Amino acid sequence: MNRDIDNVRKTSMRLHDEEVERFRALLEYNILDTGPEPCFDELARLAGYVSKTPIAFITFVDENREWFKSVIGTDSGLREVPRDKSFGAYVINHPEDVLSVSRPMEDERTRQNPFLQSYPDIKFIAGLPLIERNGHRIGSLCVAGFQPKDLSYEQVSLLQTIAGNVVLQLEQRRSVSDSGEPVPALRINADRALPDRGIPKSDEPNVIHALTGEGVDIGEKIFREAGIDGEEENSSAIRKDIQDLIGRLEKQNRKLILLCEMDELLQSSHDEEEVYTIVTNYSNKLFPGETGALFIFNDILNILECVSTWGDNLKSESEFLPDKCWALRLGRLHYVNSSPTELYCQHLTGTSNNDYYCVPMLARGKTLGLLYLQSGIQNTEGSGSERELVYTSHIVSTMAKLAALALGNIKHHEALQNYAIYDSLTGLFNRRYMEETLKREVSRVARNKEPLGLIMVDIDHFKQYNDTYGHAAGDMLLRSIGEFFKDSIRREDIACRYGGEEFVLILPGSSLENTCRRAEQLHEDIKRVRVRHRGSFMNSVEVSMGVVVFSEHGSSAELLLESADRALYKAKALGRNRIVVA
């Protein structure tokens, strides 16, 4: 009993110490009770854009309350809520990367939240923790909407990048304060909240455009609000630091917007080539002047193959084994600067003065490829390059996740499509696909007044193969026949398994004479198909065929199939191993 009490006391003390450290880390940023700042508003607005929700907000959780730094999409005027009723408190204590709640007014954790009570129609809210460099969860990035929904994998990934950017903004904000009294310089009068500005549309530095299109120079506004002028001592240095900070943040925001654009295009991609093109184009936009490549894993040859490159002087092999890349071996991003002590990947063709990122592309538990980027950012101690490297790592990782997810979805869709239209045993189209295709082809040739031939094929005495050699041997024979038809028909022809041991060949543009000639050739060639079973060859294959053409033997798909079936039945009745025209 005493031991249990001691354990509870120790756990309570540990949790108390962790909370004290978390609160101390929050206070070091000197962010609580400051006025609105455009950079945070833009990040919140970008979170709403990514999640496709009308409401987004950035909050910080201290000892007794959740305080709202930025709120986009509402005008409630609420600035804080008690911690015991706050959503942010649940977010920072939630063990997963994101806390998502549907119908929050029915959930025990959120029904007492004053913010949500102000908007009872909210049907969805989700939050991600803001994690500072020592791992303390100091606040949350939240999005909310009026329809129940689930955030997609790529949306969560982008929101994590935005949450990381919020923390970077805090770090940069604090770095300016280390030289004096910068917090007032970054603070905007709390009684004069900035209007909702929308997502920035301009690439013009240091200017963010409002929805009205009016440009506002954020740097000058901060100088005026803080009372900084050119006559003050060190004002030039402060101005330069703030301008540099704003420039970096706007550059980062533009990159986030480019990521959102890329994500939208990737989600709409229909094939792998489109994904390769999109990744290449946006790599050039996100990292202008840099060199990189996209590699795709060939699981048959067990190698990575380069499918796209950008920039000049690529320092990587175009094909290499997975074990040559540390990122693939570790299953995570691998960054190397030009230090000779670094672990360079073996697929590099040169390691001198080469800073690079390798990021594995993983989806559905499989390695799909690798994103490789040669970086021009030098990791110089004491400069802002370290922050830039961290941010670049976020961007490259997100790009790889989005590209992998798009490729994974395409492959999954192709697998489902193949399952829906192909016969799994023979690899030919299945009956459903054949019937739909035949209807479409009949309509087409009727409009264009073109011929159309059809051959129905049945393997003679197939039951004897099963009885003599077994069902496994019968399946081997069906697979061999499927391969034979795929190798023997034209590209425009359509070979299908009709059912059991019956097959249908659709021959667009083939007249009765040509269809009969094709049937005779196939009838002769198929006898050379030999299947090896248990060390010996099975008997040669014989087939019966029924031949029809549109519209002589039927003016619709159904009538053509009925005519072909009757012709096939007649061929069998006459002794099999022959061709009969309807």
ZIUR-V640977 format. One line per field, one symbol per residue. ss: DSSP state (H for helix, E for strand, - for the rest). A space follows every 10 residues. Layout:
ss=???
This chain:
ss=-HHHHHHHHH HHHHHHHHHH HHHHHHHH-- -------HHH HHHHHHHHHH H---EEEEEE E---EEEEEE EE-------E EEHHH-HHHH HHH-----EE EE-HHH---- ---HHHHH-- ---EEEEEEE E-----EEEE EEEEE----- --HHHHHHHH HHHHHHHHHH HHHHHHH--- -HHHHH---- ---------- ------EEE- ----EEEHHH HHHHHH---- ----HHHHHH HHHHHHHHHH HHHHHHHHHH HHHHHHH--- -HHHHHHHHH HHHHHH---- EEEEEEEE-- --EEEEEEEE -----E--EE -HHH-HHHHH ---EEE---- -------E-- ----EEEEEE EEE--EEEEE EEEEE----- ----HHHHHH HHHHHHHHHH HHHHHHHHHH HHHHHHHHHH HE------E- HHHHHHHHHH HHHHHHHH-- -EEEEEEEE- -HHHHHHHH- HHHHHHHHHH HHHHHHHH-- ---EEEEEE- -EEEEEEE-- -HHHHHHHHH HHHHHHHH-- -EE--EE--- --EEEEEEEE ------HHHH HHHHHHHHHH HHH-----EE E-
